[in-house]
Amino acid sequence: MHPEELFELFYKNVRLDMNPPGFPKHHCEGMKRFWYERFMNAYNNVREEVGLMSWAEAPQMWLAGYREKQNEDN
C-alpha cells in the first residue's frame, strides 16, 4: 500500500487528545500536516527532534501493528 494511503488509515485513528498542547480542539489542516510529518518520518525511519519524540511514538506503533498484521495475513 502507498505511504499516502497508509497515512490516511492512520489519521482516521488520531484523536484530538493525542495532539500536542496548544493545538485546536478540532480537526484542521495544521493538525493533519503535523501528523503527516510524524507519520512519514516514522515510515522512512527518520529520527524526530527531541521535542517531537513523544508524538513520534503513535505512528511508529501504528506502523508496527500494521506491518505485523500484513505479515500474519501473508
C-alpha positions, 0 to 999 in steps of 0.5 A: 500500500502507498505511504499516502494511503497508509497515512490516511488509515492512520489519521482516521485513528488520531484523536484530538487528545493525542495532539500536542498542547496548544493545538485546536480542539478540532480537526484542521489542516495544521493538525493533519500536516503535523501528523503527516510529518510524524507519520512519514518520518516514522515510515522512512525511519527518520529520527524526530527532534527531541521535542517531537519524540513523544508524538513520534511514538503513535505512528511508529506503533501504528506502523508496527501493528500494521506491518505485523498484521500484513505479515500474519495475513501473508 
